[in-house]
Amino acid sequence: MLASLLVYANISIFFKYYNYLEQLPIDPHCYGLLMGVFSGVSLSLRPLISPWFNETNARRFMLLGSVLIIGALCAYSLAAGFWSMLAVRCLHGLGFVVMGSALMALLVPHIPLDRSAQAFGIMSVVVLLPNTMVPPLWPYLDRVFSGFTDVLLAFAGLTVMVFPVVCLMGPAGRAGDTAKVSVRLTWPEIKTNLRTGRILTLLGAMLALYSGESLVFFFLAGYAKHSSLGSVGFFFTLSTLSQIGVRLVAGKRFDRMDKTRLLTATLVVLAVCYGVLGHVTCRWWLMGLGVLLGLGWGICLPVFNSLMFDVSETRFRAYNANLGLQMLQGGYFIGPLIGSVIVEQMGFTLLFYFAGLLSMGGAGLCLNLLHSAKSGGLHARL
C-alpha cells in the first residue's frame, strides 16, 4: 500500500498538464494525443504483460517500473517539442503499466472472498490520497520548485522511496501456494476467460465510467478559466475527500448490497451531474458538484472491481483486476482524444453532455448485466 501511495503520487500533478502544454511550442491539435498516450501505452501493453506477473516475481517488476517512472519524470524537463514529449509520455506510461500490473498481481491473492468491495475501496483510498493534497498545494509547490517540470523532479525523488519499501516486503508466496501462483496463464485460457459475456459487459461499463471521469480531470481547469470560476484545486480536493469518505464509511455495506443495481443508479446520478456541470457559473455550485461527483466515483470504482472479482474464476482474478485497470487507462486515453476535439469544435458544455452520455451508456450495460444474471442464476453473486 505504501508503494502504491508513492507511485501514484506523481500522477496527481498531471491535472496541470494541459496548462503546461499551452506554454510549449506544440500545436494545440496534438494536446489530446499527448494527454492520452500515457494511458494508450497501458492500454496496448497491459493485456500482453499481465499474464507474466504473479505473487512470486511481482517485486522485481515493481522495481523495474519504478526506475522507468523516475526516468520519465526527470525527462519531462528536457522535452520541448511534440516528438520528444511523445517519447517521454510513452516512457512514463510504460513504467506505470509495469508497476501497476505488478502491484495488482501482488495484492489480489490476499483479498478476502467476502470483503472484496471493502478491500478494493481501501486500495483506491491509498492511491487517491495525493489527489486530496496536491491540487490545493499547487500554488505553493509552483513557487518553491519554480514550475511544472521542477515539481516533477521533486516527485521523482519521492518515487525513489519505493526501493526501500519493496525491500522491506516479506517473502513471496504463502505456504503451499508458491507453485500455484507461479504458473503463468496461457493464451487459450485467457481467450476463454474473455469470451465470458459478463466479463466483457463489466469491462465496457467500466470504460464508459472512466472515459467520462477523464473529461472532468483533464478539462475542468480549462472550463473554469474560460468561465472565470477560478482555481479548481479545491474541487478535486472535495471530490477526492468524498471518494475516500464513502469508501471508508460504506465499504462493508457495498459487499452486502445488490452491486449491479447500485452501479446502475450511481451511473445515472453521475450523468445528471455531468450535464449540470456544463452550466455552472457559480463557484459554490462547482464545489457542490465536486462533492456529488466524488461520491459517485467513490462508489463505482470499488464496486466495479469487486463485481469483477466476484464473477471471475480464482485463477483469473488478478488478470481480470488488471483488465479493470486497463479500462481505467483506456478511458483516460479515449476521453482526452475525443474531448479535445469536442472542446475545440463545440465548447465545454457539450463536452460535459458527452460525459453524461457515456455514463448513461455504462448504466445501460449494468442493466444488461442484471438481466443476464437473473436469467443465468447469478443474481445472488451480483
C-alpha positions in Angstrom: 0.0 0.0 0.0 2.8 2.4 0.8 4.5 1.6 -2.5 1.2 2.3 -4.3 1.0 5.7 -2.5 4.5 6.6 -3.6 3.9 5.7 -7.2 0.5 7.2 -7.7 1.6 10.5 -6.0 3.3 11.7 -9.2 0.1 11.2 -11.2 -1.7 13.8 -9.1 0.5 16.6 -10.6 -0.9 16.0 -14.1 -4.1 17.8 -13.5 -1.9 20.8 -14.6 -0.5 19.1 -17.7 -2.9 20.7 -20.2 -1.9 24.1 -18.9 1.8 23.2 -19.2 1.4 22.1 -22.8 0.0 25.6 -23.6 3.4 27.0 -22.6 5.3 24.9 -25.2 5.7 25.3 -29.0 3.3 22.4 -29.7 0.3 22.5 -31.9 -2.9 22.5 -29.8 -4.3 19.8 -32.0 -1.7 17.5 -30.5 -2.7 18.1 -26.9 -5.2 15.3 -26.8 -2.7 12.8 -28.1 -0.1 13.8 -25.7 -2.5 13.6 -22.8 -3.9 10.3 -23.8 -0.8 8.4 -25.0 0.2 7.8 -21.4 -2.9 5.7 -21.0 -2.6 4.4 -24.5 0.7 2.6 -23.7 -1.0 0.9 -20.8 -4.0 0.1 -23.0 -1.8 -1.7 -25.5 0.7 -3.4 -23.2 -1.3 -4.5 -20.1 -3.0 -7.5 -21.6 0.3 -8.7 -23.0 2.4 -8.4 -19.9 -0.1 -9.2 -17.1 -0.1 -13.0 -17.6 3.6 -13.0 -16.7 3.1 -11.3 -13.3 2.4 -13.3 -10.2 3.0 -13.1 -6.5 6.5 -14.6 -6.8 8.0 -12.2 -9.4 5.9 -9.0 -8.7 8.6 -7.3 -6.6 11.2 -7.4 -9.3 8.8 -5.8 -11.8 7.8 -3.2 -9.2 11.4 -2.1 -9.0 11.8 -2.0 -12.8 8.6 0.0 -13.2 9.8 2.5 -10.6 13.1 3.0 -12.5 11.2 3.8 -15.7 8.8 6.2 -13.9 11.7 8.1 -12.2 13.5 8.4 -15.6 10.4 9.7 -17.3 9.7 12.3 -14.6 13.2 13.6 -15.0 13.0 13.7 -18.8 9.9 16.0 -18.9 12.2 18.9 -18.3 14.1 18.0 -21.5 11.0 17.7 -23.7 10.0 20.9 -25.5 8.7 19.7 -28.9 6.0 17.2 -29.9 8.1 14.2 -30.6 10.3 14.5 -27.6 7.2 14.9 -25.4 5.6 12.0 -27.0 8.6 9.8 -26.2 8.6 10.9 -22.6 4.9 10.2 -22.2 5.4 6.7 -23.7 8.2 6.0 -21.3 6.1 7.2 -18.3 3.2 5.1 -19.5 5.4 2.0 -19.8 6.8 2.4 -16.3 3.3 2.9 -14.9 1.8 -0.1 -16.5 4.6 -2.4 -15.3 4.4 -1.0 -11.8 0.6 -1.1 -11.6 0.2 -4.6 -13.1 2.8 -6.0 -10.7 1.1 -4.3 -7.7 -2.2 -5.8 -8.6 -0.7 -9.3 -9.0 0.8 -9.0 -5.6 -2.3 -7.7 -3.8 -5.2 -9.6 -5.3 -4.3 -13.1 -3.8 -4.7 -11.6 -0.3 -8.3 -10.2 -0.8 -10.9 -11.9 1.4 -13.7 -13.5 -0.7 -16.5 -11.9 1.3 -14.9 -8.4 1.6 -13.7 -7.6 -1.9 -15.6 -4.3 -2.2 -14.1 -3.1 1.1 -10.6 -4.3 0.0 -10.7 -2.5 -3.3 -12.1 0.6 -1.6 -9.2 0.7 0.8 -6.7 0.2 -2.1 -8.3 3.0 -4.0 -8.2 5.3 -1.0 -4.5 4.9 -0.7 -3.9 5.9 -4.3 -6.3 8.8 -4.0 -4.7 10.5 -1.1 -2.2 12.5 -3.2 -5.2 13.9 -5.2 -6.5 15.3 -1.9 -3.3 17.1 -1.0 -1.5 18.1 -4.2 -4.1 20.3 -6.2 -4.7 22.8 -3.4 -0.9 22.9 -2.6 -0.1 23.6 -6.3 0.5 27.4 -5.9 2.9 26.7 -3.1 4.7 23.9 -5.0 4.9 26.1 -8.1 6.6 28.9 -6.2 9.0 26.6 -4.3 10.1 24.5 -7.2 9.8 27.2 -9.9 7.4 25.5 -12.4 5.8 22.2 -13.5 9.0 20.4 -14.5 10.8 21.2 -11.3 7.8 19.8 -9.4 8.1 16.6 -11.4 11.8 16.3 -10.5 10.8 16.6 -6.8 8.3 13.8 -7.2 10.9 11.7 -9.0 12.9 12.0 -5.8 9.9 10.9 -3.8 9.4 7.9 -6.0 12.9 6.7 -5.2 11.5 5.7 -1.8 9.8 2.8 -3.5 13.1 0.9 -3.4 13.4 0.5 0.4 9.7 -0.1 0.7 9.9 -3.1 -1.7 12.9 -4.4 0.0 11.1 -4.4 3.3 8.3 -6.6 2.0 8.1 -10.1 3.3 8.9 -13.3 1.3 6.9 -14.1 -1.8 4.0 -16.5 -1.6 2.3 -18.3 1.2 2.7 -21.8 2.5 1.6 -24.3 -0.2 0.7 -21.6 -2.7 4.0 -20.7 -4.3 3.9 -23.2 -7.1 0.3 -22.3 -7.9 0.8 -18.6 -8.1 4.0 -19.0 -10.2 2.1 -20.7 -13.1 1.6 -18.3 -16.0 -1.7 -18.0 -17.7 -1.8 -19.4 -21.2 -3.3 -17.5 -24.2 -6.0 -20.2 -24.8 -7.1 -19.8 -21.1 -7.2 -16.0 -21.5 -9.3 -16.2 -24.6 -11.8 -18.5 -22.8 -11.9 -16.1 -20.0 -12.6 -13.1 -22.3 -15.4 -14.9 -24.1 -17.4 -14.8 -20.9 -20.2 -12.3 -21.5 -20.4 -10.8 -18.1 -16.7 -10.1 -18.1 -16.9 -8.1 -21.4 -20.1 -6.3 -20.2 -18.4 -5.2 -17.0 -15.3 -4.0 -18.9 -17.5 -2.0 -21.3 -19.3 -0.3 -18.4 -16.0 0.5 -16.6 -14.6 2.0 -19.8 -17.7 4.3 -20.1 -17.3 5.4 -16.4 -13.6 6.2 -16.7 -13.9 8.0 -20.1 -16.4 10.4 -18.5 -14.3 10.9 -15.4 -11.2 11.7 -17.5 -13.1 14.5 -19.2 -13.6 16.3 -15.9 -10.0 15.6 -14.8 -8.3 17.0 -17.9 -10.7 19.8 -19.0 -12.2 21.2 -15.8 -9.3 23.6 -15.3 -9.7 25.0 -18.8 -13.5 25.3 -18.3 -13.0 27.1 -15.0 -10.6 29.5 -16.6 -13.0 30.1 -19.6 -15.9 30.7 -17.2 -14.0 32.8 -14.7 -14.6 30.3 -11.9 -11.0 30.5 -10.6 -8.8 27.6 -9.4 -10.3 24.1 -9.4 -7.8 22.8 -6.8 -10.5 22.6 -4.1 -13.0 20.9 -6.5 -10.5 18.0 -6.8 -9.9 18.1 -3.1 -13.6 17.9 -2.2 -14.3 15.2 -4.8 -11.4 13.1 -3.6 -12.4 13.5 0.1 -15.9 12.4 -0.9 -14.5 9.3 -2.6 -12.3 8.5 0.4 -15.2 9.1 2.8 -17.8 6.9 1.1 -15.3 4.1 0.7 -14.2 4.1 4.3 -17.7 4.5 5.7 -19.7 2.3 3.3 -17.1 -0.2 2.2 -18.5 -3.1 4.2 -22.1 -2.3 3.1 -21.1 -2.5 -0.6 -20.3 -6.2 -0.1 -23.9 -6.8 1.3 -25.7 -4.8 -1.4 -27.0 -5.6 -4.9 -23.9 -4.4 -6.6 -25.4 -4.2 -10.1 -28.4 -2.1 -9.1 -26.1 0.1 -7.0 -23.9 0.7 -10.1 -26.8 1.4 -12.4 -28.3 4.1 -10.1 -24.9 5.7 -9.4 -24.1 6.0 -13.1 -27.4 7.7 -13.8 -26.8 10.2 -11.0 -23.3 10.9 -12.4 -24.8 11.5 -15.8 -27.1 14.2 -14.4 -24.2 15.8 -12.5 -22.1 16.0 -15.7 -24.9 17.7 -17.5 -25.3 20.3 -14.8 -21.5 20.9 -14.7 -21.6 22.3 -18.2 -23.8 25.2 -17.0 -22.2 26.1 -13.7 -21.3 29.8 -13.3 -21.1 29.9 -9.5 -18.1 28.7 -7.6 -20.2 27.3 -4.8 -22.2 25.2 -7.2 -18.9 23.9 -8.7 -17.7 22.8 -5.2 -21.1 21.1 -4.6 -20.8 19.2 -7.8 -17.3 18.2 -6.7 -18.8 16.5 -3.7 -21.6 14.7 -5.6 -19.2 13.5 -8.4 -16.8 12.3 -5.8 -19.4 10.3 -4.1 -20.4 8.7 -7.4 -16.9 7.9 -8.4 -16.2 6.7 -4.9 -18.9 4.1 -5.2 -18.3 3.0 -8.7 -14.6 2.1 -8.7 -14.5 -0.3 -5.8 -17.9 -1.9 -6.6 -17.0 -2.4 -10.2 -13.7 -4.1 -9.2 -15.4 -6.1 -6.5 -18.0 -7.3 -9.0 -15.3 -8.3 -11.4 -13.6 -10.2 -8.6 -16.8 -11.9 -7.6 -17.7 -13.2 -11.1 -14.1 -14.2 -12.0 -12.7 -17.7 -11.6 -10.0 -17.8 -8.9 -7.2 -18.3 -11.3 -8.2 -15.2 -13.4 -8.9 -12.8 -10.6 -5.6 -10.9 -10.7 -5.6 -10.8 -14.5 -9.2 -9.6 -14.7 -8.4 -7.0 -12.0 -5.6 -5.8 -14.3 -8.2 -5.6 -17.1 -10.2 -3.3 -14.9 -7.1 -1.1 -14.7 -6.9 -1.5 -18.5 -10.3 0.2 -18.7 -9.2 3.0 -16.5 -6.3 3.6 -18.8 -8.5 3.2 -21.8 -10.9 5.8 -20.5 -8.1 8.2 -19.8 -6.8 7.6 -23.4 -10.1 7.9 -25.2 -11.5 10.8 -23.2 -8.8 13.4 -23.9 -8.6 12.4 -27.6 -12.3 12.9 -28.1 -12.7 15.7 -25.6 -10.1 18.0 -27.2 -12.0 17.8 -30.5 -15.3 18.5 -28.8 -13.9 21.5 -26.9 -12.3 22.9 -30.0 -15.4 22.5 -32.2 -18.4 22.8 -29.8 -17.2 24.1 -26.4 -17.2 22.8 -22.9 -20.9 22.5 -22.3 -21.3 19.8 -25.0 -18.1 18.2 -23.6 -19.9 17.6 -20.3 -23.0 16.5 -22.1 -20.9 13.8 -23.8 -19.6 12.7 -20.4 -23.2 12.3 -19.3 -24.0 10.2 -22.3 -21.1 7.9 -21.6 -22.3 7.5 -18.0 -25.8 6.6 -19.3 -24.2 4.0 -21.6 -22.5 2.4 -18.7 -25.8 2.3 -16.8 -27.4 0.5 -19.7 -24.6 -2.1 -19.7 -25.2 -2.7 -16.0 -28.9 -3.2 -16.6 -28.0 -5.8 -19.2 -25.7 -7.5 -16.8 -28.5 -7.6 -14.2 -30.9 -9.1 -16.7 -28.3 -11.7 -17.7 -27.6 -12.5 -14.1 -31.3 -13.2 -13.3 -31.7 -15.4 -16.4 -28.5 -17.3 -15.7 -28.9 -17.8 -11.9 -26.1 -15.5 -11.0 -28.1 -12.8 -9.3 -27.0 -13.7 -5.8 -23.4 -13.2 -6.7 -24.0 -9.9 -8.4 
